[in-house]
Amino acid sequence: MAYFEEGSEAMLQLEAMVDKVGLDNVLYALAHIARMKADHIEVNWQDKPLARCWGDNANKIERIIRTLR
């Protein structure tokens, strides 16, 4: 079974999180994680292209959040 396959434990846990705190808050957490990964990669690995990718993903998620509100 794929990690996020319909009915998988991961999918059920994610659905429960969305039900408990709302989609915008789950997306906020994902954006925060992506931004922290970007910072960590840039500082500890000096991999600017990869850090930029994670930062771009955080920005995209934040734009989605603004459209939901």
C-alpha positions as CSV (number, residue, x, y, z in Angstrom):
1,M,0.0,0.0,0.0
2,A,1.3,3.5,-0.9
3,Y,1.9,5.8,2.0
4,F,-0.9,8.2,1.1
5,E,-3.1,5.6,-0.6
6,E,-6.8,5.9,0.2
7,G,-7.5,4.3,3.5
8,S,-3.9,4.1,4.6
9,E,-3.0,5.1,8.2
10,A,-1.2,8.2,7.0
11,M,-4.2,9.3,5.0
12,L,-6.5,8.8,7.9
13,Q,-4.2,10.7,10.2
14,L,-4.0,13.6,7.7
15,E,-7.7,13.7,7.3
16,A,-8.1,13.8,11.1
17,M,-5.7,16.7,11.3
18,V,-7.7,18.6,8.6
19,D,-10.9,17.8,10.5
20,K,-9.5,19.0,13.8
21,V,-7.7,22.2,12.8
22,G,-8.8,23.0,9.3
23,L,-7.2,22.8,5.9
24,D,-5.6,26.3,6.1
25,N,-3.8,25.4,9.4
26,V,-2.5,22.1,8.0
27,L,-1.2,24.0,5.0
28,Y,0.3,26.7,7.3
29,A,2.2,23.9,9.1
30,L,3.5,22.5,5.7
31,A,4.6,26.0,4.6
32,H,6.4,26.4,7.9
33,I,8.1,23.1,7.6
34,A,9.2,23.9,4.0
35,R,10.6,27.3,5.1
36,M,12.5,25.7,8.0
37,K,13.9,23.0,5.6
38,A,15.0,25.8,3.2
39,D,16.8,27.6,6.0
40,H,18.4,24.4,7.3
41,I,19.6,23.3,3.8
42,E,21.1,26.8,3.1
43,V,22.9,27.0,6.4
44,N,24.1,23.5,6.9
45,W,24.4,22.1,3.3
46,Q,25.2,25.4,1.5
47,D,22.9,24.1,-1.3
48,K,21.3,27.3,-2.5
49,P,19.3,25.8,-5.4
50,L,17.7,23.1,-3.2
51,A,17.1,25.7,-0.4
52,R,15.5,28.0,-3.0
53,C,13.2,25.1,-4.2
54,W,12.0,24.6,-0.6
55,G,11.5,28.3,-0.1
56,D,9.5,28.5,-3.4
57,N,7.3,25.7,-2.2
58,A,6.7,27.5,1.1
59,N,5.7,30.6,-0.9
60,K,3.3,28.6,-3.1
61,I,1.6,27.0,-0.1
62,E,1.3,30.5,1.5
63,R,-0.4,31.8,-1.6
64,I,-2.9,28.9,-1.5
65,I,-3.6,29.7,2.1
66,R,-4.5,33.3,1.2
67,T,-7.0,32.1,-1.4
68,L,-8.7,29.9,1.2
69,R,-9.3,32.7,3.6
